[in-house]
Amino acid sequence: MSVRHRIYEQNGLFFITFTCARWIPLIEITNTYSAIYNWFDYLKKEGHRIIGYVIMPNHIHAMIAFSQTEKSINTIVANGKRFMAYEIVKQLKLQGNTAMLKQLESLVNNTDKKRGKLHEVFEPSFDCKEMQSEKFVNQKLDYLHQNPCRYKTILAATPADYLHSSAAQYTGCKNVAYEITTYGALQEIDLTKNLNDEK
């Protein structure tokens, strides 16, 4: 899967966005929120940390602290999109949603068809911005948490009311859909690591 630009860093804090093909609400249609959480689980096992996220019906925003890795961030995200696309297609088949499957087939370009690609589930590229200041981090966390309250059909009255978001954890709720590492906790981890490195 293509990307808008090559990311050469192998670690750092990044704000990542990718969308379903033509902004179709495929995540909602197939109820594949769990597939995104499974990807988050995989990232955690690889030593990365989820700092914030929101899973919308047709797109995903995630702030991820990548640790040093042999795989490029582009590859990690592309593999995640591929895994989620497989789950979405699988659910569409189980639903018998042939009309949607045909629509996704029609979106595949000729080059990808020759490579064997059958469905275009996500837009080919993804947005990725490196977080280089605390102000920028807070702006992006606020932006992603506000998404459900600004969607074309309002999904929640307040950010913390939306289930598929890290907003509840940032407001101190203990009953959250998915446990993340808050930005404050990440700073404490980094501070402890730096102090230990100096010893």
Backbone as JSON Lines, residues from 0, in Angstrom:
{"i":0,"aa":"M","n":[0.84,-1.19,0.0],"ca":[0.0,0.0,0.0],"c":[0.88,1.24,0.0]}
{"i":1,"aa":"S","n":[0.51,2.19,-0.83],"ca":[1.34,3.39,-0.94],"c":[1.13,4.31,0.24]}
{"i":2,"aa":"V","n":[2.04,5.25,0.41],"ca":[1.98,6.23,1.49],"c":[2.25,7.59,0.9]}
{"i":3,"aa":"R","n":[1.88,8.63,1.61],"ca":[2.07,9.97,1.08],"c":[3.53,10.39,1.11]}
{"i":4,"aa":"H","n":[4.28,9.86,2.05],"ca":[5.72,10.12,2.05],"c":[6.41,9.02,2.85]}
{"i":5,"aa":"R","n":[7.65,8.83,2.55],"ca":[8.44,7.79,3.23],"c":[8.84,8.3,4.6]}
{"i":6,"aa":"I","n":[8.65,7.45,5.61],"ca":[9.04,7.81,6.98],"c":[10.35,7.11,7.27]}
{"i":7,"aa":"Y","n":[11.4,7.87,7.47],"ca":[12.73,7.28,7.66],"c":[13.03,6.99,9.13]}
{"i":8,"aa":"E","n":[12.33,7.66,10.04],"ca":[12.55,7.41,11.46],"c":[12.06,6.01,11.82]}
{"i":9,"aa":"Q","n":[12.72,5.38,12.76],"ca":[12.31,4.06,13.22],"c":[11.7,4.12,14.62]}
{"i":10,"aa":"N","n":[11.68,5.29,15.18],"ca":[10.99,5.47,16.45],"c":[10.51,6.91,16.54]}
{"i":11,"aa":"G","n":[9.68,7.17,17.56],"ca":[9.13,8.51,17.72],"c":[7.62,8.45,17.89]}
{"i":12,"aa":"L","n":[7.05,9.61,18.16],"ca":[5.61,9.73,18.39],"c":[4.95,10.29,17.13]}
{"i":13,"aa":"F","n":[4.0,9.55,16.57],"ca":[3.38,9.93,15.3],"c":[1.86,9.92,15.4]}
{"i":14,"aa":"F","n":[1.25,10.86,14.69],"ca":[-0.21,10.93,14.55],"c":[-0.55,10.38,13.17]}
{"i":15,"aa":"I","n":[-1.3,9.29,13.16],"ca":[-1.57,8.56,11.92],"c":[-3.06,8.54,11.63]}
{"i":16,"aa":"T","n":[-3.4,8.75,10.38],"ca":[-4.8,8.71,9.94],"c":[-4.9,7.88,8.67]}
{"i":17,"aa":"F","n":[-5.83,6.94,8.64],"ca":[-6.17,6.31,7.37],"c":[-7.68,6.12,7.27]}
{"i":18,"aa":"T","n":[-8.17,6.15,6.03],"ca":[-9.6,6.18,5.79],"c":[-10.05,5.02,4.91]}
{"i":19,"aa":"C","n":[-11.3,4.64,5.07],"ca":[-11.88,3.63,4.2],"c":[-12.02,4.19,2.79]}
{"i":20,"aa":"A","n":[-12.0,3.3,1.83],"ca":[-12.11,3.71,0.42],"c":[-13.36,4.56,0.22]}
{"i":21,"aa":"R","n":[-13.16,5.71,-0.42],"ca":[-14.24,6.67,-0.73],"c":[-15.03,7.07,0.51]}
{"i":22,"aa":"W","n":[-14.4,6.96,1.66],"ca":[-15.03,7.33,2.94],"c":[-16.3,6.51,3.23]}
{"i":23,"aa":"I","n":[-16.39,5.32,2.67],"ca":[-17.52,4.44,2.96],"c":[-17.39,3.96,4.42]}
{"i":24,"aa":"P","n":[-18.47,3.96,5.2],"ca":[-18.36,3.56,6.62],"c":[-18.23,2.05,6.79]}
{"i":25,"aa":"L","n":[-17.15,1.51,6.26],"ca":[-16.97,0.05,6.25],"c":[-16.77,-0.54,7.64]}
{"i":26,"aa":"I","n":[-16.14,0.23,8.52],"ca":[-15.9,-0.28,9.88],"c":[-17.23,-0.45,10.61]}
{"i":27,"aa":"E","n":[-18.12,0.5,10.42],"ca":[-19.45,0.42,11.03],"c":[-20.3,-0.67,10.37]}
{"i":28,"aa":"I","n":[-20.29,-0.72,9.04],"ca":[-21.09,-1.7,8.3],"c":[-20.73,-3.12,8.72]}
{"i":29,"aa":"T","n":[-19.43,-3.37,8.91],"ca":[-18.97,-4.73,9.23],"c":[-18.73,-4.95,10.72]}
{"i":30,"aa":"N","n":[-18.87,-3.89,11.51],"ca":[-18.62,-3.97,12.96],"c":[-17.26,-4.6,13.25]}
{"i":31,"aa":"T","n":[-16.23,-4.05,12.59],"ca":[-14.88,-4.61,12.74],"c":[-13.99,-3.75,13.63]}
{"i":32,"aa":"Y","n":[-14.59,-3.12,14.63],"ca":[-13.8,-2.33,15.59],"c":[-12.77,-3.22,16.27]}
{"i":33,"aa":"S","n":[-13.15,-4.48,16.52],"ca":[-12.24,-5.39,17.21],"c":[-10.98,-5.66,16.39]}
{"i":34,"aa":"A","n":[-11.07,-5.57,15.06],"ca":[-9.89,-5.78,14.22],"c":[-8.86,-4.7,14.46]}
{"i":35,"aa":"I","n":[-9.32,-3.47,14.7],"ca":[-8.39,-2.36,14.98],"c":[-7.76,-2.58,16.35]}
{"i":36,"aa":"Y","n":[-8.56,-3.0,17.32],"ca":[-8.01,-3.28,18.65],"c":[-6.98,-4.42,18.59]}
{"i":37,"aa":"N","n":[-7.26,-5.4,17.74],"ca":[-6.28,-6.5,17.58],"c":[-4.97,-5.99,17.0]}
{"i":38,"aa":"W","n":[-5.05,-5.03,16.09],"ca":[-3.83,-4.43,15.55],"c":[-3.09,-3.67,16.65]}
{"i":39,"aa":"F","n":[-3.85,-2.94,17.47],"ca":[-3.22,-2.24,18.6],"c":[-2.51,-3.24,19.51]}
{"i":40,"aa":"D","n":[-3.16,-4.38,19.77],"ca":[-2.54,-5.42,20.6],"c":[-1.22,-5.88,20.0]}
{"i":41,"aa":"Y","n":[-1.21,-6.08,18.68],"ca":[0.01,-6.5,18.0],"c":[1.11,-5.45,18.17]}
{"i":42,"aa":"L","n":[0.75,-4.18,18.01],"ca":[1.73,-3.11,18.16],"c":[2.32,-3.11,19.57]}
{"i":43,"aa":"K","n":[1.46,-3.31,20.55],"ca":[1.94,-3.36,21.94],"c":[2.93,-4.5,22.15]}
{"i":44,"aa":"K","n":[2.61,-5.65,21.58],"ca":[3.51,-6.81,21.71],"c":[4.88,-6.54,21.08]}
{"i":45,"aa":"E","n":[4.89,-5.67,20.07],"ca":[6.13,-5.32,19.39],"c":[6.88,-4.19,20.12]}
{"i":46,"aa":"G","n":[6.32,-3.73,21.25],"ca":[7.0,-2.71,22.05],"c":[6.57,-1.29,21.78]}
{"i":47,"aa":"H","n":[5.57,-1.1,20.93],"ca":[5.06,0.24,20.66],"c":[3.95,0.57,21.65]}
{"i":48,"aa":"R","n":[3.57,1.83,21.72],"ca":[2.52,2.25,22.66],"c":[1.46,3.07,21.96]}
{"i":49,"aa":"I","n":[0.2,2.78,22.28],"ca":[-0.92,3.56,21.76],"c":[-1.17,4.7,22.75]}
{"i":50,"aa":"I","n":[-1.03,5.93,22.28],"ca":[-1.15,7.11,23.15],"c":[-2.54,7.72,23.09]}
{"i":51,"aa":"G","n":[-3.19,7.55,21.98],"ca":[-4.55,8.05,21.81],"c":[-5.12,7.5,20.52]}
{"i":52,"aa":"Y","n":[-6.45,7.42,20.44],"ca":[-7.07,6.9,19.22],"c":[-8.55,7.26,19.18]}
{"i":53,"aa":"V","n":[-9.1,7.21,17.99],"ca":[-10.55,7.19,17.81],"c":[-10.82,6.36,16.56]}
{"i":54,"aa":"I","n":[-11.76,5.43,16.69],"ca":[-12.15,4.6,15.55],"c":[-13.52,5.09,15.1]}
{"i":55,"aa":"M","n":[-13.56,5.73,13.95],"ca":[-14.79,6.27,13.4],"c":[-15.38,5.25,12.41]}
{"i":56,"aa":"P","n":[-16.63,5.46,11.99],"ca":[-17.24,4.5,11.05],"c":[-16.46,4.32,9.75]}
{"i":57,"aa":"N","n":[-15.72,5.38,9.34],"ca":[-15.03,5.29,8.04],"c":[-13.57,5.73,8.07]}
{"i":58,"aa":"H","n":[-13.03,5.99,9.24],"ca":[-11.61,6.32,9.33],"c":[-11.09,6.12,10.75]}
{"i":59,"aa":"I","n":[-9.77,6.13,10.85],"ca":[-9.11,5.89,12.14],"c":[-8.04,6.94,12.35]}
{"i":60,"aa":"H","n":[-8.02,7.54,13.53],"ca":[-6.92,8.39,13.97],"c":[-6.23,7.67,15.12]}
{"i":61,"aa":"A","n":[-4.93,7.61,15.11],"ca":[-4.19,6.99,16.21],"c":[-2.88,7.72,16.44]}
{"i":62,"aa":"M","n":[-2.58,7.98,17.7],"ca":[-1.28,8.53,18.07],"c":[-0.47,7.37,18.65]}
{"i":63,"aa":"I","n":[0.64,7.07,17.99],"ca":[1.41,5.88,18.35],"c":[2.86,6.26,18.63]}
{"i":64,"aa":"A","n":[3.37,5.78,19.76],"ca":[4.79,5.95,20.09],"c":[5.51,4.69,19.63]}
{"i":65,"aa":"F","n":[6.21,4.81,18.52],"ca":[6.94,3.67,17.96],"c":[8.3,3.55,18.63]}
{"i":66,"aa":"S","n":[8.64,2.32,19.01],"ca":[9.97,2.06,19.56],"c":[10.89,1.68,18.42]}
{"i":67,"aa":"Q","n":[12.17,1.58,18.71],"ca":[13.14,1.21,17.67],"c":[12.74,-0.13,17.07]}
{"i":68,"aa":"T","n":[12.65,-0.18,15.77],"ca":[12.19,-1.39,15.12],"c":[12.91,-1.61,13.8]}
{"i":69,"aa":"E","n":[13.06,-2.88,13.42],"ca":[13.7,-3.19,12.14],"c":[12.77,-2.85,10.99]}
{"i":70,"aa":"K","n":[11.45,-2.99,11.2],"ca":[10.48,-2.65,10.16],"c":[10.28,-1.13,10.14]}
{"i":71,"aa":"S","n":[10.06,-0.59,8.95],"ca":[9.76,0.84,8.85],"c":[8.35,1.1,9.34]}
{"i":72,"aa":"I","n":[8.09,2.33,9.75],"ca":[6.75,2.7,10.19],"c":[5.77,2.55,9.03]}
{"i":73,"aa":"N","n":[6.21,2.87,7.81],"ca":[5.36,2.68,6.64],"c":[4.91,1.22,6.52]}
{"i":74,"aa":"T","n":[5.85,0.3,6.71],"ca":[5.53,-1.12,6.59],"c":[4.59,-1.56,7.7]}
{"i":75,"aa":"I","n":[4.84,-1.08,8.92],"ca":[3.99,-1.45,10.06],"c":[2.55,-1.03,9.8]}
{"i":76,"aa":"V","n":[2.36,0.2,9.34],"ca":[1.01,0.71,9.09],"c":[0.38,-0.01,7.9]}
{"i":77,"aa":"A","n":[1.16,-0.2,6.83],"ca":[0.63,-0.9,5.65],"c":[0.18,-2.32,6.0]}
{"i":78,"aa":"N","n":[0.97,-3.02,6.81],"ca":[0.6,-4.37,7.23],"c":[-0.67,-4.35,8.08]}
{"i":79,"aa":"G","n":[-0.8,-3.32,8.94],"ca":[-2.0,-3.19,9.75],"c":[-3.24,-2.97,8.89]}
{"i":80,"aa":"K","n":[-3.11,-2.1,7.9],"ca":[-4.23,-1.84,6.98],"c":[-4.61,-3.11,6.22]}
{"i":81,"aa":"R","n":[-3.61,-3.87,5.81],"ca":[-3.87,-5.11,5.07],"c":[-4.64,-6.1,5.95]}
{"i":82,"aa":"F","n":[-4.21,-6.24,7.19],"ca":[-4.88,-7.14,8.14],"c":[-6.33,-6.71,8.35]}
{"i":83,"aa":"M","n":[-6.56,-5.41,8.56],"ca":[-7.91,-4.91,8.79],"c":[-8.78,-5.06,7.54]}
{"i":84,"aa":"A","n":[-8.18,-4.82,6.37],"ca":[-8.92,-4.98,5.11],"c":[-9.41,-6.42,4.95]}
{"i":85,"aa":"Y","n":[-8.54,-7.36,5.29],"ca":[-8.92,-8.78,5.2],"c":[-10.13,-9.06,6.1]}
{"i":86,"aa":"E","n":[-10.12,-8.52,7.3],"ca":[-11.23,-8.75,8.24],"c":[-12.52,-8.11,7.74]}
{"i":87,"aa":"I","n":[-12.42,-6.93,7.15],"ca":[-13.61,-6.25,6.64],"c":[-14.22,-7.04,5.48]}
{"i":88,"aa":"V","n":[-13.37,-7.5,4.56],"ca":[-13.86,-8.3,3.43],"c":[-14.48,-9.61,3.94]}
{"i":89,"aa":"K","n":[-13.84,-10.22,4.91],"ca":[-14.36,-11.46,5.5],"c":[-15.77,-11.25,6.07]}
{"i":90,"aa":"Q","n":[-15.96,-10.14,6.78],"ca":[-17.27,-9.86,7.37],"c":[-18.32,-9.55,6.3]}
{"i":91,"aa":"L","n":[-17.92,-8.84,5.25],"ca":[-18.85,-8.55,4.16],"c":[-19.32,-9.85,3.5]}
{"i":92,"aa":"K","n":[-18.41,-10.8,3.36],"ca":[-18.76,-12.09,2.78],"c":[-19.71,-12.85,3.7]}
{"i":93,"aa":"L","n":[-19.43,-12.81,5.02],"ca":[-20.31,-13.49,5.98],"c":[-21.7,-12.85,6.0]}
{"i":94,"aa":"Q","n":[-21.75,-11.54,5.79],"ca":[-23.03,-10.83,5.74],"c":[-23.77,-11.09,4.43]}
{"i":95,"aa":"G","n":[-23.06,-11.59,3.43],"ca":[-23.65,-11.75,2.11],"c":[-23.86,-10.43,1.41]}
{"i":96,"aa":"N","n":[-23.01,-9.46,1.75],"ca":[-23.14,-8.1,1.2],"c":[-22.41,-8.03,-0.15]}
{"i":97,"aa":"T","n":[-22.98,-8.68,-1.14],"ca":[-22.32,-8.76,-2.46],"c":[-22.26,-7.4,-3.15]}
{"i":98,"aa":"A","n":[-23.25,-6.55,-2.89],"ca":[-23.26,-5.22,-3.52],"c":[-22.04,-4.41,-3.08]}
{"i":99,"aa":"M","n":[-21.72,-4.45,-1.79],"ca":[-20.57,-3.71,-1.28],"c":[-19.27,-4.34,-1.77]}
{"i":100,"aa":"L","n":[-19.21,-5.66,-1.79],"ca":[-18.01,-6.34,-2.29],"c":[-17.75,-5.97,-3.75]}
{"i":101,"aa":"K","n":[-18.8,-5.9,-4.55],"ca":[-18.65,-5.51,-5.96],"c":[-18.19,-4.06,-6.08]}
{"i":102,"aa":"Q","n":[-18.71,-3.2,-5.19],"ca":[-18.29,-1.81,-5.21],"c":[-16.8,-1.69,-4.89]}
{"i":103,"aa":"L","n":[-16.34,-2.43,-3.89],"ca":[-14.93,-2.41,-3.52],"c":[-14.04,-3.02,-4.6]}
{"i":104,"aa":"E","n":[-14.57,-4.01,-5.31],"ca":[-13.85,-4.59,-6.44],"c":[-13.66,-3.55,-7.55]}
{"i":105,"aa":"S","n":[-14.7,-2.77,-7.79],"ca":[-14.66,-1.78,-8.88],"c":[-13.68,-0.65,-8.6]}
{"i":106,"aa":"L","n":[-13.29,-0.47,-7.35],"ca":[-12.37,0.61,-6.99],"c":[-10.9,0.24,-7.17]}
{"i":107,"aa":"V","n":[-10.62,-1.05,-7.39],"ca":[-9.23,-1.49,-7.56],"c":[-8.73,-1.04,-8.94]}
{"i":108,"aa":"N","n":[-7.57,-0.36,-8.94],"ca":[-7.03,0.09,-10.23],"c":[-6.4,-1.07,-10.99]}
{"i":109,"aa":"N","n":[-6.16,-0.87,-12.28],"ca":[-5.67,-1.94,-13.15],"c":[-4.32,-2.5,-12.7]}
{"i":110,"aa":"T","n":[-3.43,-1.61,-12.24],"ca":[-2.11,-2.06,-11.79],"c":[-2.24,-3.02,-10.62]}
{"i":111,"aa":"D","n":[-3.09,-2.66,-9.64],"ca":[-3.27,-3.53,-8.47],"c":[-4.02,-4.82,-8.84]}
{"i":112,"aa":"K","n":[-4.92,-4.72,-9.82],"ca":[-5.63,-5.93,-10.27],"c":[-4.64,-6.96,-10.82]}
{"i":113,"aa":"K","n":[-3.66,-6.46,-11.58],"ca":[-2.65,-7.36,-12.15],"c":[-1.81,-8.02,-11.07]}
{"i":114,"aa":"R","n":[-1.7,-7.34,-9.92],"ca":[-0.95,-7.91,-8.79],"c":[-1.8,-8.87,-7.97]}
{"i":115,"aa":"G","n":[-3.07,-8.99,-8.33],"ca":[-3.94,-9.92,-7.63],"c":[-4.84,-9.31,-6.57]}
{"i":116,"aa":"K","n":[-4.84,-7.99,-6.46],"ca":[-5.68,-7.34,-5.47],"c":[-7.14,-7.42,-5.9]}
{"i":117,"aa":"L","n":[-8.02,-7.78,-4.97],"ca":[-9.43,-8.0,-5.29],"c":[-10.34,-6.87,-4.83]}
{"i":118,"aa":"H","n":[-9.99,-6.22,-3.73],"ca":[-10.87,-5.2,-3.16],"c":[-10.05,-3.99,-2.7]}
{"i":119,"aa":"E","n":[-10.59,-2.8,-2.88],"ca":[-9.97,-1.58,-2.35],"c":[-10.75,-1.19,-1.1]}
{"i":120,"aa":"V","n":[-10.22,-1.56,0.06],"ca":[-10.93,-1.34,1.33],"c":[-10.55,0.0,1.94]}
{"i":121,"aa":"F","n":[-9.27,0.35,1.86],"ca":[-8.8,1.62,2.39],"c":[-8.22,2.48,1.27]}
{"i":122,"aa":"E","n":[-8.24,3.78,1.47],"ca":[-7.54,4.67,0.55],"c":[-6.06,4.25,0.55]}
{"i":123,"aa":"P","n":[-5.41,4.28,-0.62],"ca":[-4.04,3.74,-0.71],"c":[-3.03,4.39,0.23]}
{"i":124,"aa":"S","n":[-3.13,5.68,0.45],"ca":[-2.13,6.36,1.28],"c":[-2.67,6.6,2.69]}
{"i":125,"aa":"F","n":[-1.78,7.04,3.57],"ca":[-2.21,7.43,4.92],"c":[-1.46,8.69,5.34]}
{"i":126,"aa":"D","n":[-2.06,9.44,6.23],"ca":[-1.41,10.64,6.76],"c":[-0.58,10.27,7.98]}
{"i":127,"aa":"C","n":[0.56,10.89,8.11],"ca":[1.43,10.63,9.25],"c":[2.2,11.89,9.61]}
{"i":128,"aa":"K","n":[2.02,12.36,10.84],"ca":[2.71,13.56,11.29],"c":[3.49,13.24,12.56]}
{"i":129,"aa":"E","n":[4.75,13.64,12.59],"ca":[5.55,13.42,13.8],"c":[5.22,14.49,14.82]}
{"i":130,"aa":"M","n":[5.03,14.06,16.06],"ca":[4.71,14.98,17.15],"c":[6.0,15.49,17.78]}
{"i":131,"aa":"Q","n":[6.3,16.77,17.57],"ca":[7.58,17.3,18.05],"c":[7.45,18.31,19.17]}
{"i":132,"aa":"S","n":[6.23,18.52,19.66],"ca":[6.05,19.42,20.8],"c":[4.83,18.98,21.59]}
{"i":133,"aa":"E","n":[4.83,19.3,22.87],"ca":[3.7,18.94,23.73],"c":[2.43,19.66,23.28]}
{"i":134,"aa":"K","n":[2.58,20.88,22.8],"ca":[1.43,21.65,22.31],"c":[0.77,20.93,21.13]}
{"i":135,"aa":"F","n":[1.59,20.45,20.2],"ca":[1.08,19.74,19.03],"c":[0.4,18.44,19.44]}
{"i":136,"aa":"V","n":[0.99,17.72,20.4],"ca":[0.4,16.48,20.91],"c":[-0.99,16.76,21.46]}
{"i":137,"aa":"N","n":[-1.1,17.79,22.31],"ca":[-2.38,18.11,22.93],"c":[-3.42,18.55,21.9]}
{"i":138,"aa":"Q","n":[-2.96,19.3,20.89],"ca":[-3.88,19.71,19.81],"c":[-4.44,18.5,19.08]}
{"i":139,"aa":"K","n":[-3.57,17.56,18.75],"ca":[-4.0,16.38,18.01],"c":[-4.86,15.45,18.86]}
{"i":140,"aa":"L","n":[-4.54,15.31,20.14],"ca":[-5.38,14.5,21.02],"c":[-6.78,15.1,21.13]}
{"i":141,"aa":"D","n":[-6.85,16.42,21.27],"ca":[-8.15,17.09,21.33],"c":[-8.91,16.9,20.02]}
{"i":142,"aa":"Y","n":[-8.19,17.03,18.9],"ca":[-8.81,16.87,17.59],"c":[-9.41,15.47,17.42]}
{"i":143,"aa":"L","n":[-8.63,14.45,17.73],"ca":[-9.15,13.1,17.51],"c":[-10.27,12.77,18.49]}
{"i":144,"aa":"H","n":[-10.17,13.25,19.73],"ca":[-11.22,12.97,20.7],"c":[-12.52,13.69,20.37]}
{"i":145,"aa":"Q","n":[-12.44,14.85,19.72],"ca":[-13.63,15.61,19.35],"c":[-14.33,15.05,18.11]}
{"i":146,"aa":"N","n":[-13.66,14.17,17.38],"ca":[-14.21,13.66,16.11],"c":[-15.65,13.13,16.2]}
{"i":147,"aa":"P","n":[-15.98,12.3,17.19],"ca":[-17.35,11.77,17.24],"c":[-18.41,12.86,17.46]}
{"i":148,"aa":"C","n":[-18.01,13.97,18.05],"ca":[-18.94,15.07,18.31],"c":[-19.07,16.01,17.12]}
{"i":149,"aa":"R","n":[-18.24,15.8,16.1],"ca":[-18.25,16.66,14.92],"c":[-18.55,15.9,13.64]}
{"i":150,"aa":"Y","n":[-18.8,14.6,13.77],"ca":[-19.07,13.76,12.61],"c":[-20.37,14.22,11.94]}
{"i":151,"aa":"K","n":[-20.56,13.86,10.67],"ca":[-21.75,14.31,9.95],"c":[-23.04,13.88,10.65]}
{"i":152,"aa":"T","n":[-23.0,12.69,11.27],"ca":[-24.07,12.29,12.19],"c":[-23.42,12.21,13.57]}
{"i":153,"aa":"I","n":[-23.82,13.08,14.47],"ca":[-23.18,13.15,15.79],"c":[-23.26,11.79,16.47]}
{"i":154,"aa":"L","n":[-22.11,11.28,16.9],"ca":[-22.03,9.94,17.49],"c":[-22.03,9.96,19.01]}
{"i":155,"aa":"A","n":[-21.73,11.11,19.6],"ca":[-21.68,11.21,21.07],"c":[-21.86,12.67,21.48]}
{"i":156,"aa":"A","n":[-22.45,12.86,22.66],"ca":[-22.65,14.22,23.17],"c":[-21.34,14.83,23.64]}
{"i":157,"aa":"T","n":[-20.48,14.0,24.23],"ca":[-19.16,14.45,24.67],"c":[-18.13,13.41,24.2]}
{"i":158,"aa":"P","n":[-16.86,13.8,24.07],"ca":[-15.85,12.83,23.64],"c":[-15.79,11.57,24.5]}
{"i":159,"aa":"A","n":[-15.92,11.73,25.81],"ca":[-15.81,10.58,26.72],"c":[-16.97,9.62,26.59]}
{"i":160,"aa":"D","n":[-18.08,10.07,25.97],"ca":[-19.24,9.19,25.79],"c":[-19.06,8.22,24.63]}
{"i":161,"aa":"Y","n":[-18.11,8.49,23.77],"ca":[-17.92,7.63,22.59],"c":[-17.08,6.42,22.96]}
{"i":162,"aa":"L","n":[-17.6,5.24,22.68],"ca":[-16.97,4.0,23.13],"c":[-15.59,3.77,22.5]}
{"i":163,"aa":"H","n":[-15.49,3.97,21.2],"ca":[-14.27,3.59,20.49],"c":[-13.27,4.75,20.4]}
{"i":164,"aa":"S","n":[-12.85,5.19,21.57],"ca":[-11.96,6.35,21.68],"c":[-11.21,6.29,22.99]}
{"i":165,"aa":"S","n":[-10.05,6.94,23.02],"ca":[-9.28,7.01,24.27],"c":[-9.69,8.18,25.15]}
{"i":166,"aa":"A","n":[-10.71,8.94,24.74],"ca":[-11.11,10.13,25.48],"c":[-11.49,9.81,26.93]}
{"i":167,"aa":"A","n":[-12.2,8.69,27.12],"ca":[-12.65,8.34,28.48],"c":[-11.46,8.15,29.41]}
{"i":168,"aa":"Q","n":[-10.4,7.52,28.92],"ca":[-9.23,7.3,29.77],"c":[-8.55,8.62,30.13]}
{"i":169,"aa":"Y","n":[-8.54,9.57,29.2],"ca":[-7.93,10.87,29.47],"c":[-8.75,11.7,30.45]}
{"i":170,"aa":"T","n":[-10.03,11.36,30.61],"ca":[-10.85,12.08,31.59],"c":[-10.9,11.36,32.93]}
{"i":171,"aa":"G","n":[-10.12,10.27,33.05],"ca":[-10.01,9.58,34.33],"c":[-10.97,8.43,34.54]}
{"i":172,"aa":"C","n":[-11.75,8.07,33.51],"ca":[-12.68,6.94,33.64],"c":[-11.89,5.64,33.72]}
{"i":173,"aa":"K","n":[-12.36,4.73,34.56],"ca":[-11.67,3.45,34.69],"c":[-12.28,2.4,33.77]}
{"i":174,"aa":"N","n":[-13.55,2.58,33.41],"ca":[-14.21,1.62,32.52],"c":[-14.04,2.08,31.08]}
{"i":175,"aa":"V","n":[-12.95,1.63,30.45],"ca":[-12.64,2.06,29.09],"c":[-12.64,0.86,28.15]}
{"i":176,"aa":"A","n":[-12.9,1.12,26.87],"ca":[-13.0,0.04,25.88],"c":[-11.63,-0.58,25.6]}
{"i":177,"aa":"Y","n":[-10.59,0.27,25.59],"ca":[-9.26,-0.23,25.28],"c":[-8.23,0.57,26.06]}
{"i":178,"aa":"E","n":[-7.38,-0.13,26.77],"ca":[-6.38,0.5,27.63],"c":[-5.2,1.02,26.8]}
{"i":179,"aa":"I","n":[-4.89,2.3,26.99],"ca":[-3.77,2.91,26.28],"c":[-2.75,3.44,27.29]}
{"i":180,"aa":"T","n":[-1.66,3.96,26.79],"ca":[-0.68,4.68,27.61],"c":[-0.91,6.16,27.36]}
{"i":181,"aa":"T","n":[-1.38,6.89,28.37],"ca":[-1.64,8.31,28.15],"c":[-0.32,9.05,27.9]}
{"i":182,"aa":"Y","n":[-0.43,10.23,27.33],"ca":[0.78,11.0,27.02],"c":[1.56,11.32,28.3]}
{"i":183,"aa":"G","n":[0.84,11.64,29.38],"ca":[1.5,11.91,30.65],"c":[2.28,10.7,31.15]}
{"i":184,"aa":"A","n":[1.67,9.51,31.03],"ca":[2.35,8.28,31.44],"c":[3.56,8.01,30.55]}
{"i":185,"aa":"L","n":[3.45,8.32,29.27],"ca":[4.58,8.13,28.35],"c":[5.75,9.02,28.75]}
{"i":186,"aa":"Q","n":[5.46,10.26,29.13],"ca":[6.52,11.18,29.56],"c":[7.22,10.65,30.81]}
{"i":187,"aa":"E","n":[6.46,10.08,31.72],"ca":[7.05,9.51,32.94],"c":[7.94,8.31,32.6]}
{"i":188,"aa":"I","n":[7.48,7.48,31.66],"ca":[8.27,6.32,31.23],"c":[9.58,6.8,30.6]}
{"i":189,"aa":"D","n":[9.48,7.8,29.72],"ca":[10.67,8.33,29.05],"c":[11.64,8.95,30.05]}
{"i":190,"aa":"L","n":[11.09,9.64,31.06],"ca":[11.94,10.27,32.07],"c":[12.67,9.21,32.88]}
{"i":191,"aa":"T","n":[11.96,8.16,33.27],"ca":[12.56,7.07,34.03],"c":[13.65,6.38,33.21]}
{"i":192,"aa":"K","n":[13.35,6.16,31.92],"ca":[14.32,5.51,31.03],"c":[15.58,6.36,30.91]}
{"i":193,"aa":"N","n":[15.4,7.66,30.74],"ca":[16.56,8.55,30.6],"c":[17.4,8.58,31.87]}
{"i":194,"aa":"L","n":[16.74,8.56,33.03],"ca":[17.47,8.56,34.3],"c":[18.25,7.26,34.45]}
{"i":195,"aa":"N","n":[17.62,6.15,34.05],"ca":[18.29,4.84,34.14],"c":[19.47,4.76,33.18]}
{"i":196,"aa":"D","n":[19.31,5.39,32.0],"ca":[20.39,5.38,31.01],"c":[21.6,6.16,31.48]}
{"i":197,"aa":"E","n":[21.35,7.17,32.34],"ca":[22.44,8.01,32.82],"c":[23.24,7.34,33.93]}
{"i":198,"aa":"K","n":[22.66,6.32,34.55],"ca":[23.34,5.65,35.66],"c":[24.52,4.82,35.17]}
